[in-house]
Amino acid sequence: MSPATRYALNAGAVSAVSGGSLAGGFAYLAAPGAAWAAAGFLVVAATAAGCGAWLAACHGRSPLAFLRALAGGALLRFLAIFGGAGLGVWQGRTQALGYLTGAGAAYGPLIGLELAWFLRRGWREDPRP
């Protein structure tokens, strides 16, 4: 199994757990906020998991490929978080807070997974060919 596939499976498991914790908090959000929280979670989880898998696929290749994946992933995550939050602000305060709640519930655990993943890979093996 490729490193990108293993990373994507781990990201799916982490997203399922953090999504369950977010769903438990839906009772405290107003109806529009809960819908925006779910949307924020799904958009940011998909973006972060995809960018992490891209980074895992480029790990060990040329430094330029890894740097492209790192910069491109950061840009895509930034657009997913702040683009959705901007749309939420346009709709209202409850929607913006809901979106940011969902985005945070997805982003925090997935960035933790990404840091742990590459820290472990860096200690176990030399990524250079």
C-alpha positions in Angstrom: 0.0 0.0 0.0 1.4 3.4 -0.9 2.1 6.0 1.7 -0.5 8.3 0.3 -3.2 5.6 0.6 -2.1 4.8 4.2 -2.2 8.5 5.0 -5.7 8.9 3.5 -7.0 5.9 5.5 -5.6 7.4 8.7 -7.1 10.8 7.8 -10.5 9.2 7.2 -10.3 7.5 10.7 -9.3 10.8 12.4 -12.1 12.7 10.5 -14.7 10.1 11.6 -13.7 10.5 15.2 -13.6 14.3 15.1 -16.8 14.5 13.1 -18.5 12.4 15.8 -17.4 14.9 18.4 -18.7 17.8 16.3 -22.0 16.0 15.9 -22.4 15.8 19.6 -22.1 19.6 19.8 -24.8 20.2 17.3 -27.4 20.5 20.0 -25.8 23.7 21.2 -25.9 25.4 17.8 -28.9 27.1 16.1 -30.2 25.2 13.0 -28.4 27.4 10.4 -25.2 27.2 12.4 -25.3 23.4 12.6 -25.7 23.2 8.8 -22.8 25.5 8.3 -20.7 23.6 10.9 -21.3 20.4 8.9 -20.4 22.1 5.7 -17.3 23.6 7.2 -16.3 20.2 8.6 -16.8 18.4 5.3 -15.0 21.0 3.1 -12.0 21.4 5.4 -11.7 17.7 6.2 -11.7 16.8 2.5 -9.2 19.5 1.7 -6.9 18.7 4.5 -7.0 15.0 3.9 -6.4 15.4 0.2 -3.5 17.8 0.7 -1.9 15.6 3.3 -2.2 12.6 1.0 -0.6 14.7 -1.8 2.2 15.6 0.6 2.7 11.9 1.6 2.9 11.0 -2.1 5.6 13.6 -2.7 7.6 12.7 0.4 10.9 11.2 -0.7 10.7 12.6 -4.2 12.6 15.7 -5.3 12.6 18.6 -2.9 10.8 20.7 -5.4 7.9 18.3 -5.7 7.6 18.2 -1.9 7.8 22.0 -1.7 5.1 22.4 -4.4 2.8 20.0 -2.4 3.5 21.9 0.8 2.8 25.3 -0.6 -0.2 24.2 -2.7 -1.7 22.4 0.2 -1.3 25.4 2.5 -3.0 27.6 -0.1 -5.9 25.2 -0.6 -6.4 24.9 3.1 -6.3 28.7 3.5 -8.9 29.0 0.7 -11.2 26.3 2.2 -11.2 27.9 5.7 -11.3 31.6 4.9 -13.3 31.3 1.7 -16.1 29.5 3.6 -15.8 31.8 6.6 -16.2 34.8 4.2 -19.3 33.3 2.8 -20.6 32.7 6.3 -20.0 36.3 7.3 -21.9 37.3 4.2 -24.9 35.2 5.4 -24.7 36.1 9.1 -22.9 35.8 12.3 -24.4 32.4 13.2 -23.4 30.9 9.9 -19.9 32.2 10.1 -19.4 30.9 13.6 -20.9 27.5 12.6 -18.5 27.2 9.6 -15.5 28.1 11.7 -16.6 25.6 14.4 -16.8 22.8 11.8 -13.5 23.9 10.1 -11.7 23.9 13.4 -13.1 20.4 14.3 -11.7 19.1 11.1 -8.4 21.0 10.8 -7.0 20.6 14.3 -7.0 16.8 14.4 -5.9 16.4 10.8 -2.9 18.8 11.2 -1.9 16.9 14.3 -2.0 13.7 12.2 0.0 15.3 9.5 2.7 16.5 11.9 2.9 13.1 13.6 2.9 11.2 10.3 5.9 13.1 8.9 7.8 13.2 12.2 7.6 9.4 12.4 8.5 9.0 8.7 11.5 11.3 9.1 12.8 9.4 12.1 12.3 6.0 10.5 13.8 6.5 7.1 15.9 8.9 5.0 13.4 10.3 2.5 16.1 11.0 -0.1 16.3 8.6 -3.0 
